[in-house]
């Protein structure tokens, strides 16, 4: 895919996900996907979201889907929703991911974060226990070898 055509600059000040010259991606080859992104695609159960926009970092070539919110008196705020891999195709897989992670249809990010935290804690505990047992086995081996036990 060629370098995206772009026009409207997206203000990324204060964002950790993107910095630099990020623009709305307006290339002809993305118009169909943008329509499905914003207006929905019934073939994958995606209802669409008018606040989503494709963005392109002119300096780094990074692409992403952003949630852009225009609020009178506050200005424009945005948040990266889905980072696009350099060679990732704009297709139904992205819309399915968005559908599965849509807070408007019941996805609860806190439940997901709690699940991830519990998985990480369990993994850390298992690694700690494994290291502890390995250390005990090594010490016991040294004592047996020395004839202490």
ZAFIVO-655492 format. One record per residue: x, y, z of N, C-alpha, C in turn. Coordinates in steps of 0.001 Angstrom, whole numbers, always signed. Each point is the difference from the previous one (the first is absolute). Example, Ala and Ser with C-alpha at 12.3 -4.5 7.8 and 13.67 -1.06 7.14 Angstrom:
// ZAFIVO-655492
MARBA	nc1	nc2	nc3	cac1	cac2	cac3	cc1	cc2	cc3
MARBA	+13190	-5690	+7800	-890	+1190	+0	+900	+1200	+0
MARBA	-350	+1050	-720	+820	+1190	+60	-770	+1090	+730
//
This chain:
// ZAFIVO-655492
MARBA	nc1	nc2	nc3	cac1	cac2	cac3	cc1	cc2	cc3
MARBA	+851	-1177	+0	-851	+1177	+0	+894	+1236	+0
MARBA	-280	+934	-838	+804	+1213	-110	-197	+889	+1220
MARBA	+880	+1000	+105	-111	+941	+1115	-1371	+651	-45
MARBA	-709	-7	+1125	-1356	+543	+17	-42	+1486	-336
MARBA	-1019	+378	-731	-286	+1417	-171	-605	+481	+1313
MARBA	+256	+1200	+352	-508	+508	+1278	-313	+1476	-151
MARBA	-864	+468	+876	-269	+1427	-24	-67	+538	+1425
MARBA	-1109	-157	+680	-201	+588	+1317	+1037	-526	+1000
MARBA	+701	+932	+663	+985	-393	+1000	-724	-359	+1293
MARBA	+450	-1085	+663	-568	-422	+1274	+937	+471	+1103
MARBA	-520	+724	+978	+819	+463	+1116	+260	-1167	+938
MARBA	+1277	-361	+167	+354	-1129	+853	+717	+451	+1261
MARBA	-44	+1268	+324	+684	+468	+1198	-591	-680	+1227
MARBA	+863	-463	+869	-442	-667	+1219	-314	-1468	-184
MARBA	+255	-545	-1160	-284	-1423	-238	+1277	-802	+111
MARBA	-55	-1120	+684	+1169	-859	+84	+80	-917	-1211
MARBA	-1143	-307	-634	-11	-961	-1089	+622	+550	-1275
MARBA	-218	+1242	-307	+475	+584	-1248	+529	+1390	+298
MARBA	+997	+395	-722	+447	+1377	+64	+483	+373	-1387
MARBA	+123	+1271	-235	+458	+447	-1305	-1159	+420	-876
MARBA	+232	-37	-1295	-949	+495	-980	-960	-1119	-402
MARBA	-1122	-106	+717	-1001	-1024	-290	-1137	+647	-764
MARBA	-373	-625	-1109	-1039	+538	-866	-1115	-1001	-186
MARBA	-1168	+507	-361	-1112	-866	-387	+377	-639	-1327
MARBA	-190	-1301	-82	+379	-768	-1194	-1132	+69	-1002
MARBA	+247	+647	-1144	-1051	+259	-988	+291	-608	-1370
MARBA	+837	-1013	-90	+330	-601	-1296	-1227	-696	-584
MARBA	-154	+13	-1320	-1166	-637	-625	-150	-1477	+373
MARBA	+1120	-703	+166	-89	-1435	+290	-544	-323	+1394
MARBA	-147	+1003	+872	-529	-273	+1340	-1435	+491	+174
MARBA	-588	+635	-1014	-1356	+562	+144	-1035	-1066	+356
MARBA	+38	-1158	-651	-977	-1054	+293	+153	-476	+1448
MARBA	+1249	-232	+433	+210	-450	+1379	-447	+1070	+986
MARBA	+317	+1263	-276	-417	+1088	+897	-1513	+60	+125
MARBA	-694	-222	-1116	-1468	-4	+39	-490	-1124	+922
MARBA	+560	-1203	-150	-383	-1138	+850	+386	+256	+1450
MARBA	+1143	+625	+239	+464	+317	+1354	-971	+939	+699
MARBA	-434	+1016	-696	-819	+1046	+606	-1498	-269	-74
MARBA	-448	-759	-1016	-1438	-207	-205	-453	-1437	+217
MARBA	+945	-908	+196	-360	-1370	+325	+191	-984	-1136
MARBA	+30	-1263	+377	+112	-1111	-952	-787	-1164	+589
MARBA	-1199	-217	-514	-885	-1030	+550	+543	-1403	-209
MARBA	+898	-192	-969	+536	-1342	-251	+854	-500	+1160
MARBA	+538	+917	+818	+804	-412	+1163	-624	+466	+1314
MARBA	-1186	+599	-71	-682	+437	+1217	+549	+1282	+601
MARBA	+687	+792	-801	+554	+1276	+475	-993	+1108	-314
MARBA	-412	+748	+1040	-996	+1057	-160	+576	+1314	-505
MARBA	+1311	+141	+45	+636	+1244	-432	+112	+988	+1147
MARBA	+882	+970	-167	+205	+1032	+1012	+482	+1250	-716
MARBA	-829	+1032	-11	+307	+1258	-699	+1232	+703	+567
MARBA	+396	-334	+1224	+1152	+661	+607	+1338	-626	-398
MARBA	-37	-1131	-699	+1246	-662	-387	+541	+592	-1295
MARBA	+1313	+65	-80	+668	+588	-1148	+1315	-732	-239
MARBA	+357	-176	-1248	+1315	-545	-329	+1016	+1132	+46
MARBA	+1114	-257	+666	+1059	+1000	+84	+1312	-554	-497
MARBA	+871	+892	-436	+1280	-365	-580	+1055	+986	+492
MARBA	+1096	-521	+591	+1084	+850	+450	+928	+238	-1185
MARBA	+44	+1237	-468	+781	+352	-1181	+1486	-273	+234
MARBA	+491	+197	+1217	+1424	-145	+303	+438	-1457	+113
MARBA	-831	-846	+632	+428	-1377	+276	-672	-1039	-887
MARBA	-1084	+370	-657	-737	-961	-814	-955	-856	+810
MARBA	-85	+209	+1328	-914	-786	+831	-1442	+370	-325
MARBA	-837	-1040	-2	-1417	+182	-285	-789	-476	+1212
MARBA	-1162	+580	+226	-829	-417	+1128	-1425	+470	-218
MARBA	-902	-621	+764	-1380	+469	+68	-112	+801	+1282
MARBA	-526	+1203	-122	-142	+904	+1137	-1469	+296	+257
MARBA	-317	+262	+1274	-1313	+532	+360	+205	+1502	+123
MARBA	-696	+752	-828	+135	+1449	-31	-1299	+597	+523
MARBA	+112	+834	+1016	-1180	+616	+609	+161	+1510	-72
MARBA	-966	+648	-645	-16	+1456	-102	-990	+519	+1031
MARBA	+479	+787	+943	-880	+555	+1024	+130	+1522	-15
MARBA	-1132	+658	-162	+6	+1453	-43	+543	+577	+1301
MARBA	+927	+920	-108	+594	+624	+1168	+1196	-765	+547
MARBA	+122	-1257	-382	+1128	-813	+481	+987	-270	-1122
MARBA	-497	-112	-1212	+855	-310	-1138	-124	-1465	-370
MARBA	+1015	-497	-655	-1	-1379	-467	+888	-848	+891
MARBA	-537	-1115	+454	+806	-965	+739	-25	-1297	-773
MARBA	+1032	-801	+169	+43	-1254	-713	+773	-1039	+791
MARBA	-280	-1245	-320	+661	-1118	+657	+173	-1105	-1027
MARBA	+1196	-591	+6	+224	-1122	-912	-845	-1176	+453
MARBA	-733	-588	-928	-880	-1123	+292	+631	-1304	-461
MARBA	+634	+31	-1167	+531	-1221	-592	+1222	+362	-831
MARBA	+1198	-437	+405	+1183	+262	-826	+25	-968	-1182
MARBA	+265	+503	-1154	+56	-833	-1203	+1441	-396	-275
MARBA	+231	-1289	-181	+1327	-455	-384	+366	+557	-1359
MARBA	+1291	+151	-256	+466	+607	-1244	-581	-675	-1248
MARBA	-133	-1326	+33	-521	-730	-1156	-1408	-528	+223
MARBA	-659	+441	+1072	-1336	-507	+310	-1013	+517	-1005
MARBA	-793	-911	-497	-1026	+342	-979	-1207	+599	+711
MARBA	-602	+998	-610	-1215	+605	+534	-1161	-879	-421
MARBA	-486	-819	+931	-1052	-925	-375	-886	-379	+1159
MARBA	-796	-1055	-203	-993	-395	+995	+593	-433	+1329
MARBA	+1230	-499	+25	+612	-409	+1265	+86	+1147	+993
MARBA	+319	+1182	-494	+77	+1186	+862	-1389	+354	+526
MARBA	-999	-75	-867	-1371	+318	+418	-508	-1015	+1029
MARBA	+373	-1262	-148	-389	-1023	+982	+652	+312	+1343
MARBA	+1285	+384	-13	+681	+352	+1257	-710	+1182	+650
MARBA	-316	+1019	-780	-693	+1172	+546	-1362	-398	+571
MARBA	-732	-849	-718	-1304	-480	+476	+154	-712	+1338
MARBA	+1011	-857	+115	+198	-779	+1223	+478	+836	+1174
MARBA	+500	+1191	-269	+519	+866	+1056	-780	+1311	+108
MARBA	-1238	-7	-456	-828	+1202	-27	-748	+164	+1324
MARBA	+316	+1055	+718	-650	+234	+1296	-1483	+318	-167
MARBA	-423	+426	-1191	-1417	+285	-239	-845	-1274	-26
MARBA	+634	-1141	-229	-746	-1262	-98	+324	-938	+1161
MARBA	+518	+536	+1089	+172	-807	+1199	+1422	-394	+346
MARBA	+985	+303	-850	+1379	-318	+345	+418	+859	+1187
MARBA	+519	-641	+1030	+419	+700	+1217	+1517	-92	+122
MARBA	+664	+1107	-257	+1453	+16	+37	+537	-356	+1382
MARBA	-691	+387	+1053	+472	-300	+1358	+38	-1508	+237
MARBA	-983	-723	-493	-2	-1457	+136	+1215	-578	-725
MARBA	+260	+490	-1191	+1151	-452	-779	+1310	+308	+736
MARBA	+129	+1213	+539	+1220	+378	+716	+179	-837	+1270
MARBA	-1092	-272	+706	+85	-848	+1192	+425	-1419	-361
MARBA	-523	-526	-1105	+379	-1339	-449	+1485	-51	-338
MARBA	+484	+999	-705	+1414	+55	-371	+862	+103	+1260
MARBA	-403	+832	+957	+761	+156	+1240	+60	-1315	+779
MARBA	-1138	-717	+50	-14	-1288	+709	+888	-1025	-704
MARBA	-24	-18	-1327	+854	-916	-753	+1465	+300	+240
MARBA	+358	+1276	+9	+1396	+390	+242	+427	-355	+1412
MARBA	-875	+222	+977	+322	-335	+1389	+196	-1503	+160
MARBA	-865	-796	-624	+121	-1454	+77	+1289	-470	-654
MARBA	+347	+604	-1122	+1243	-349	-692	+1211	+351	+847
MARBA	-19	+1181	+613	+1115	+416	+850	+127	-922	+1210
MARBA	-1116	-393	+580	+18	-901	+1153	+572	-1361	-401
MARBA	-415	-512	-1148	+495	-1297	-476	+1508	+57	-252
MARBA	+478	+1085	-601	+1444	+152	-238	+754	+68	+1312
MARBA	-545	+726	+975	+639	+114	+1313	+83	-1373	+678
MARBA	-1106	-739	-41	-11	-1327	+616	+982	-926	-701
MARBA	+64	+68	-1310	+935	-843	-756	+1437	+325	+383
MARBA	+318	+1284	+102	+1358	+403	+389	+310	-445	+1427
MARBA	-987	+105	+888	+201	-404	+1393	+289	-1490	+81
MARBA	-807	-835	-667	+218	-1442	+27	+1332	-368	-644
MARBA	+365	+689	-1063	+1277	-267	-664	+1158	+321	+949
MARBA	-103	+1098	+716	+1043	+382	+965	+97	-1029	+1119
MARBA	-1134	-437	+523	-3	-1010	+1064	+643	-1295	-505
MARBA	-339	-415	-1214	+588	-1212	-577	+1508	+141	-132
MARBA	+481	+1138	-431	+1450	+213	-159	+708	-39	+1360
MARBA	-577	+652	+992	+611	-4	+1342	+14	-1413	+559
MARBA	-1092	-726	-168	-51	-1388	+490	+1046	-852	-702
MARBA	+191	+203	-1284	+1010	-747	-753	+1403	+291	+546
MARBA	+273	+1292	+260	+1307	+364	+544	+207	-653	+1369
MARBA	-1029	+5	+858	+128	-627	+1321	+217	-1497	-110
MARBA	-742	-658	-920	+181	-1465	-192	+1413	-285	-494
MARBA	+466	+786	-932	+1333	-197	-575	+1073	+180	+1068
MARBA	-237	+941	+917	+977	+269	+1074	-153	-994	+1153
MARBA	-1002	-853	-68	-207	-973	+1062	-656	+564	+1238
MARBA	-565	+1166	-91	-656	+614	+1159	-1348	-636	+254
MARBA	-672	-425	-1036	-1327	-585	+152	+95	-1504	-181
//
